[in-house]
Amino acid sequence: MNVKDLLRRYSIDEPIIYAKNLHGQWIKLEQLPPYTILEVEATEEAIEALAIDAYMALTVCRETSSLEDARPYAVRLHIKAK
């Protein structure tokens, strides 16, 4: 599932999306990132997702089918509706 599919599943039309950078800071993304969703945790306020860049997902998944092997390349997303 990609970010667009995730937003559709949770009926979010106008998302505010943040990605956690390497320094632990949340950075607001201006457009939908090309990420493949690995894990989702939803609350009433927001959606937390572990995601991986689509290109990296293709590369990693071609070599291995383990979620644990993809985890080091993943980023944490925080998504909420406007």
N, CA, C and O atoms as a MOPAC input file, in Angstrom:
PM7 MOZYME 1SCF
protein

 N      0.84800 1    -1.16400 1     0.00000 1
 C      0.00000 1     0.00000 1     0.00000 1
 C      0.90000 1     1.23500 1     0.00000 1
 O      1.92800 1     1.26600 1     0.67600 1
 N      0.50100 1     2.25400 1    -0.76700 1
 C      1.26600 1     3.49300 1    -0.77200 1
 C      0.53200 1     4.55000 1     0.05400 1
 O     -0.52500 1     4.27100 1     0.61900 1
 N      1.08900 1     5.76200 1     0.12500 1
 C      0.51600 1     6.82900 1     0.95500 1
 C     -0.87900 1     7.21000 1     0.45400 1
 O     -1.78200 1     7.43900 1     1.25800 1
 N     -1.05700 1     7.27900 1    -0.85300 1
 C     -2.37100 1     7.63400 1    -1.41300 1
 C     -3.42700 1     6.61100 1    -1.00100 1
 O     -4.54700 1     6.98200 1    -0.65000 1
 N     -3.07700 1     5.33400 1    -1.04200 1
 C     -4.00100 1     4.27900 1    -0.61100 1
 C     -4.33200 1     4.40100 1     0.87000 1
 O     -5.47600 1     4.20500 1     1.27900 1
 N     -3.32700 1     4.72400 1     1.66300 1
 C     -3.51700 1     4.89000 1     3.10800 1
 C     -4.48800 1     6.03600 1     3.39100 1
 O     -5.38200 1     5.90300 1     4.22700 1
 N     -4.31400 1     7.15200 1     2.69900 1
 C     -5.20300 1     8.30100 1     2.88900 1
 C     -6.63300 1     7.95500 1     2.47900 1
 O     -7.58600 1     8.35200 1     3.14900 1
 N     -6.78100 1     7.22600 1     1.39700 1
 C     -8.10300 1     6.80600 1     0.94400 1
 C     -8.75400 1     5.88200 1     1.97400 1
 O     -9.94500 1     6.00500 1     2.26100 1
 N     -7.97100 1     4.96200 1     2.52300 1
 C     -8.49700 1     4.00800 1     3.51500 1
 C     -9.04500 1     4.72700 1     4.74800 1
 O    -10.06100 1     4.31800 1     5.30800 1
 N     -8.36500 1     5.80200 1     5.16800 1
 C     -8.78900 1     6.53900 1     6.35500 1
 C     -9.58800 1     7.79200 1     6.01100 1
 O     -9.82300 1     8.63100 1     6.88000 1
 N    -10.00600 1     7.92900 1     4.75300 1
 C    -10.84800 1     9.03600 1     4.28600 1
 C    -10.27400 1    10.40700 1     4.63400 1
 O    -10.97800 1    11.27000 1     5.15700 1
 N     -9.00600 1    10.59400 1     4.34500 1
 C     -8.35000 1    11.88200 1     4.56400 1
 C     -8.13300 1    12.53100 1     3.20400 1
 O     -7.33200 1    12.06100 1     2.39600 1
 N     -8.86500 1    13.62600 1     2.96300 1
 C     -8.77900 1    14.31500 1     1.67000 1
 C     -7.65500 1    15.34300 1     1.62500 1
 O     -6.98000 1    15.48700 1     0.60600 1
 N     -7.45700 1    16.05500 1     2.72800 1
 C     -6.43100 1    17.09400 1     2.78700 1
 C     -5.46700 1    16.77800 1     3.93500 1
 O     -5.63900 1    17.27300 1     5.04900 1
 N     -4.46200 1    15.95900 1     3.66300 1
 C     -3.56000 1    15.53200 1     4.73700 1
 C     -2.48800 1    16.56400 1     5.07000 1
 O     -2.07900 1    17.36200 1     4.22600 1
 N     -2.05500 1    16.52300 1     6.30400 1
 C     -0.84700 1    17.21400 1     6.74100 1
 C      0.11000 1    16.08200 1     7.09700 1
 O     -0.16200 1    15.30000 1     8.00800 1
 N      1.22900 1    15.99400 1     6.38000 1
 C      2.14000 1    14.86100 1     6.53700 1
 C      3.49700 1    15.34200 1     7.03100 1
 O      4.08000 1    16.27700 1     6.48200 1
 N      3.98600 1    14.68600 1     8.07500 1
 C      5.30700 1    14.96300 1     8.62300 1
 C      6.14300 1    13.69300 1     8.52500 1
 O      5.62700 1    12.58600 1     8.67800 1
 N      7.42700 1    13.86000 1     8.27200 1
 C      8.36500 1    12.73400 1     8.26700 1
 C      9.46000 1    13.04200 1     9.28300 1
 O      9.93700 1    14.17400 1     9.36800 1
 N      9.84600 1    12.05100 1    10.03600 1
 C     10.90100 1    12.22900 1    11.02800 1
 C     12.24800 1    12.06600 1    10.33400 1
 O     12.50100 1    11.05100 1     9.68500 1
 N     13.12000 1    13.08000 1    10.47400 1
 C     14.43100 1    13.00500 1     9.82300 1
 C     15.43100 1    12.25500 1    10.71200 1
 O     15.07000 1    11.77500 1    11.78700 1
 N     16.66500 1    12.15800 1    10.27000 1
 C     17.69000 1    11.39800 1    10.99900 1
 C     18.01200 1    11.98000 1    12.36700 1
 O     18.53100 1    11.27500 1    13.23200 1
 N     17.70700 1    13.26900 1    12.57500 1
 C     17.98600 1    13.93400 1    13.84900 1
 C     16.79200 1    13.87900 1    14.79400 1
 O     16.82500 1    14.46100 1    15.87800 1
 N     15.73600 1    13.17800 1    14.37900 1
 C     14.55800 1    13.03300 1    15.23000 1
 C     13.57900 1    14.19200 1    15.14500 1
 O     12.64700 1    14.26400 1    15.94500 1
 N     13.76700 1    15.09600 1    14.19800 1
 C     12.87400 1    16.23700 1    14.03800 1
 C     11.79100 1    15.90300 1    13.02500 1
 O     12.04100 1    15.20000 1    12.04600 1
 N     10.57600 1    16.41500 1    13.26800 1
 C      9.47600 1    16.21900 1    12.33800 1
 C      9.52500 1    17.32000 1    11.28600 1
 O      9.52600 1    18.50400 1    11.62300 1
 N      9.56600 1    16.93400 1    10.02100 1
 C      9.62500 1    17.85700 1     8.88700 1
 C      8.31400 1    17.74200 1     8.11500 1
 O      7.90700 1    16.64400 1     7.73300 1
 N      7.65200 1    18.88600 1     7.88400 1
 C      6.39100 1    18.87100 1     7.12900 1
 C      6.69500 1    18.65900 1     5.65100 1
 O      7.54400 1    19.34100 1     5.07700 1
 N      5.99200 1    17.70500 1     5.04200 1
 C      6.15200 1    17.42000 1     3.61800 1
 C      5.10300 1    18.19700 1     2.83100 1
 O      3.93300 1    18.22900 1     3.21200 1
 N      5.51500 1    18.81400 1     1.75100 1
 C      4.61400 1    19.64100 1     0.95400 1
 C      3.79800 1    18.84500 1    -0.06000 1
 O      2.75500 1    19.31200 1    -0.51800 1
 N      4.26100 1    17.64800 1    -0.41500 1
 C      3.52900 1    16.81100 1    -1.35100 1
 C      3.56400 1    15.36400 1    -0.88000 1
 O      4.35100 1    14.99800 1    -0.00700 1
 N      2.70300 1    14.55300 1    -1.47000 1
 C      2.65300 1    13.15000 1    -1.07100 1
 C      3.98000 1    12.46800 1    -1.39500 1
 O      4.44700 1    12.52400 1    -2.53200 1
 N      4.57800 1    11.83400 1    -0.41100 1
 C      5.84700 1    11.14200 1    -0.66800 1
 C      5.61400 1     9.81100 1    -1.38100 1
 O      4.57800 1     9.17400 1    -1.19200 1
 N      6.57500 1     9.39700 1    -2.19800 1
 C      6.43800 1     8.10800 1    -2.91600 1
 C      6.86600 1     6.94600 1    -2.03100 1
 O      7.80900 1     6.22500 1    -2.35800 1
 N      6.17200 1     6.76300 1    -0.90800 1
 C      6.54800 1     5.73900 1     0.06100 1
 C      5.61000 1     4.55100 1    -0.00900 1
 O      4.43100 1     4.68800 1    -0.33600 1
 N      6.14500 1     3.39700 1     0.30000 1
 C      5.37200 1     2.17800 1     0.49100 1
 C      5.20000 1     2.00700 1     1.99400 1
 O      6.17600 1     2.07000 1     2.74300 1
 N      3.98200 1     1.79300 1     2.43300 1
 C      3.68000 1     1.68800 1     3.86400 1
 C      4.00700 1     0.27800 1     4.35000 1
 O      3.59500 1    -0.71200 1     3.74500 1
 N      4.75600 1     0.20300 1     5.45400 1
 C      5.11800 1    -1.08900 1     6.03900 1
 C      4.23500 1    -1.42800 1     7.23300 1
 O      3.80100 1    -2.56900 1     7.39000 1
 N      3.96900 1    -0.41600 1     8.08500 1
 C      3.15500 1    -0.61700 1     9.28700 1
 C      2.30800 1     0.63100 1     9.51500 1
 O      2.72000 1     1.73800 1     9.16600 1
 N      1.13200 1     0.45100 1    10.09600 1
 C      0.24200 1     1.57600 1    10.38000 1
 C     -0.29300 1     1.44000 1    11.79100 1
 O     -0.65600 1     0.35000 1    12.23300 1
 N     -0.33700 1     2.57000 1    12.49400 1
 C     -0.97500 1     2.63300 1    13.80100 1
 C     -1.83900 1     3.88600 1    13.78900 1
 O     -1.32400 1     4.99400 1    13.64200 1
 N     -3.14100 1     3.72000 1    13.94100 1
 C     -4.07000 1     4.84800 1    13.86500 1
 C     -4.64700 1     5.17200 1    15.23800 1
 O     -4.98000 1     4.27800 1    16.01600 1
 N     -4.75700 1     6.46600 1    15.51600 1
 C     -5.44300 1     6.95600 1    16.70700 1
 C     -6.55400 1     7.88400 1    16.23300 1
 O     -6.72600 1     8.07400 1    15.02900 1
 N     -7.30000 1     8.45700 1    17.15300 1
 C     -8.36200 1     9.37900 1    16.77000 1
 C     -7.79900 1    10.67100 1    16.18700 1
 O     -8.44800 1    11.31800 1    15.36500 1
 N     -6.59500 1    11.04900 1    16.60900 1
 C     -6.00800 1    12.31600 1    16.16900 1
 C     -5.16500 1    12.19900 1    14.91000 1
 O     -5.12900 1    13.12600 1    14.10100 1
 N     -4.48800 1    11.07500 1    14.73500 1
 C     -3.52500 1    10.98500 1    13.63500 1
 C     -3.23800 1     9.52700 1    13.27600 1
 O     -3.68500 1     8.58900 1    13.93700 1
 N     -2.47700 1     9.38600 1    12.20500 1
 C     -2.00000 1     8.08700 1    11.76400 1
 C     -0.47700 1     8.10400 1    11.84700 1
 O      0.16500 1     9.01800 1    11.33100 1
 N      0.09000 1     7.11400 1    12.48400 1
 C      1.53900 1     6.94500 1    12.51200 1
 C      1.84000 1     5.77700 1    11.58000 1
 O      1.22100 1     4.71800 1    11.68000 1
 N      2.77900 1     5.97400 1    10.68600 1
 C      3.10000 1     4.90300 1     9.74100 1
 C      4.60800 1     4.75900 1     9.60300 1
 O      5.34900 1     5.74000 1     9.64500 1
 N      5.03400 1     3.54900 1     9.44200 1
 C      6.41800 1     3.25300 1     9.10000 1
 C      6.41100 1     3.00800 1     7.60000 1
 O      5.67100 1     2.15500 1     7.11000 1
 N      7.23400 1     3.75200 1     6.87100 1
 C      7.19400 1     3.68600 1     5.41200 1
 C      8.60600 1     3.64900 1     4.84500 1
 O      9.58100 1     4.00400 1     5.50700 1
 N      8.67700 1     3.20700 1     3.60200 1
 C      9.96900 1     3.12700 1     2.93100 1
 C      9.81200 1     3.73600 1     1.54000 1
 O      8.77000 1     3.59500 1     0.90100 1
 N     10.84600 1     4.40600 1     1.09000 1
 C     10.86200 1     4.98300 1    -0.23900 1
 C     10.55100 1     3.89600 1    -1.26400 1
 O     11.07200 1     2.78400 1    -1.17500 1
 N      9.70200 1     4.22100 1    -2.23500 1
 C      9.25900 1     3.22300 1    -3.21200 1
 C     10.42800 1     2.57700 1    -3.95500 1
 O     10.43000 1     1.36300 1    -4.15700 1
 N     11.40900 1     3.36200 1    -4.35900 1
 C     12.56800 1     2.81000 1    -5.06200 1
 C     13.34400 1     1.86300 1    -4.14800 1
 O     13.74600 1     0.77600 1    -4.56400 1
 N     13.54800 1     2.28500 1    -2.90100 1
 C     14.27100 1     1.44900 1    -1.94300 1
 C     13.48700 1     0.17000 1    -1.66700 1
 O     14.07900 1    -0.89700 1    -1.50400 1
 N     12.16800 1     0.27000 1    -1.61200 1
 C     11.33800 1    -0.91200 1    -1.37100 1
 C     11.52400 1    -1.93700 1    -2.48200 1
 O     11.62800 1    -3.13600 1    -2.22000 1
 N     11.56600 1    -1.46600 1    -3.71500 1
 C     11.77300 1    -2.38600 1    -4.83800 1
 C     13.14000 1    -3.05400 1    -4.75400 1
 O     13.27300 1    -4.25100 1    -5.01000 1
 N     14.14400 1    -2.27900 1    -4.39600 1
 C     15.50000 1    -2.81000 1    -4.30600 1
 C     15.62300 1    -3.82100 1    -3.16900 1
 O     16.16000 1    -4.91200 1    -3.36100 1
 N     15.12800 1    -3.45800 1    -1.98800 1
 C     15.23700 1    -4.32300 1    -0.81400 1
 C     14.37500 1    -5.56500 1    -0.98500 1
 O     14.82400 1    -6.67600 1    -0.70700 1
 N     13.13700 1    -5.38200 1    -1.44300 1
 C     12.22300 1    -6.51600 1    -1.56400 1
 C     12.63500 1    -7.48600 1    -2.66100 1
 O     12.27000 1    -8.66100 1    -2.62500 1
 N     13.37800 1    -7.00800 1    -3.61700 1
 C     13.87100 1    -7.90300 1    -4.66900 1
 C     14.88600 1    -8.87600 1    -4.07800 1
 O     14.97600 1   -10.03000 1    -4.49700 1
 N     15.65400 1    -8.38800 1    -3.09400 1
 C     16.69900 1    -9.21500 1    -2.50800 1
 C     16.20600 1   -10.04100 1    -1.31600 1
 O     16.75200 1   -11.10500 1    -1.02500 1
 N     15.17700 1    -9.54900 1    -0.63300 1
 C     14.67800 1   -10.23300 1     0.54800 1
 C     13.19400 1    -9.95600 1     0.69900 1
 O     12.69700 1    -8.94600 1     0.20100 1
 N     12.50100 1   -10.82100 1     1.36400 1
 C     11.06900 1   -10.60900 1     1.56100 1
 C     10.74800 1   -10.28500 1     3.01400 1
 O      9.57900 1   -10.28500 1     3.40100 1
 N     11.75800 1   -10.01100 1     3.81800 1
 C     11.56700 1    -9.77500 1     5.23900 1
 C     11.32600 1    -8.29900 1     5.54600 1
 O     12.05700 1    -7.42700 1     5.07600 1
 N     10.29300 1    -8.03400 1     6.34000 1
 C     10.01700 1    -6.67600 1     6.80400 1
 C     11.17300 1    -6.16700 1     7.66000 1
 O     11.50800 1    -4.98400 1     7.61900 1
 N     11.77100 1    -7.05100 1     8.42200 1
 C     12.87900 1    -6.65100 1     9.29500 1
 C     14.08400 1    -6.16900 1     8.49500 1
 O     14.81300 1    -5.28900 1     8.95200 1
 N     14.30500 1    -6.72900 1     7.31400 1
 C     15.41100 1    -6.28800 1     6.47600 1
 C     15.15000 1    -4.90700 1     5.87800 1
 O     16.09200 1    -4.17000 1     5.58800 1
 N     13.88200 1    -4.55400 1     5.69300 1
 C     13.52800 1    -3.24400 1     5.13800 1
 C     13.50800 1    -2.15600 1     6.19800 1
 O     13.64600 1    -0.97800 1     5.87000 1
 N     13.34200 1    -2.52300 1     7.45600 1
 C     13.18900 1    -1.55900 1     8.55100 1
 C     14.30600 1    -0.50500 1     8.63400 1
 O     13.99100 1     0.65500 1     8.89800 1
 N     15.58800 1    -0.83700 1     8.42600 1
 C     16.63900 1     0.19300 1     8.51700 1
 C     16.50200 1     1.31300 1     7.48400 1
 O     17.04600 1     2.40000 1     7.67500 1
 N     15.79000 1     1.05900 1     6.40900 1
 C     15.62300 1     2.06300 1     5.34900 1
 C     14.33300 1     2.86100 1     5.50900 1
 O     14.05800 1     3.76200 1     4.71800 1
 N     13.55200 1     2.53800 1     6.51500 1
 C     12.22400 1     3.12900 1     6.67700 1
 C     12.27500 1     4.47700 1     7.39500 1
 O     13.22900 1     4.79700 1     8.10400 1
 N     11.21500 1     5.25200 1     7.18400 1
 C     11.02300 1     6.52500 1     7.87700 1
 C      9.69000 1     6.47200 1     8.60600 1
 O      8.79400 1     5.71400 1     8.23200 1
 N      9.57100 1     7.27900 1     9.64300 1
 C      8.33200 1     7.36300 1    10.41200 1
 C      7.52400 1     8.53600 1     9.87300 1
 O      8.04600 1     9.64400 1     9.75100 1
 N      6.24300 1     8.30000 1     9.54700 1
 C      5.34700 1     9.35000 1     9.07100 1
 C      4.28500 1     9.62400 1    10.12500 1
 O      3.84800 1     8.71900 1    10.83600 1
 N      3.87700 1    10.88200 1    10.21600 1
 C      2.77700 1    11.30600 1    11.09100 1
 C      1.80000 1    12.03800 1    10.17800 1
 O      2.15000 1    13.05300 1     9.57700 1
 N      0.56800 1    11.52100 1    10.07400 1
 C     -0.40400 1    12.05800 1     9.13300 1
 C     -1.67000 1    12.43500 1     9.88600 1
 O     -2.17400 1    11.65400 1    10.69300 1
 N     -2.19000 1    13.64500 1     9.61900 1
 C     -3.47100 1    14.04200 1    10.19100 1
 C     -4.23700 1    14.86900 1     9.17100 1
 O     -3.66400 1    15.39100 1     8.21400 1
 N     -5.52600 1    14.97800 1     9.38800 1
 C     -6.37100 1    15.76400 1     8.47900 1
 C     -6.27200 1    17.24100 1     8.84500 1
 O     -6.02700 1    17.59200 1     9.99900 1
 N     -6.46500 1    18.10300 1     7.84200 1
 C     -6.46500 1    19.54400 1     8.10600 1
 C     -7.62800 1    19.93100 1     8.94600 1
 O     -7.79200 1    21.10700 1     9.27000 1

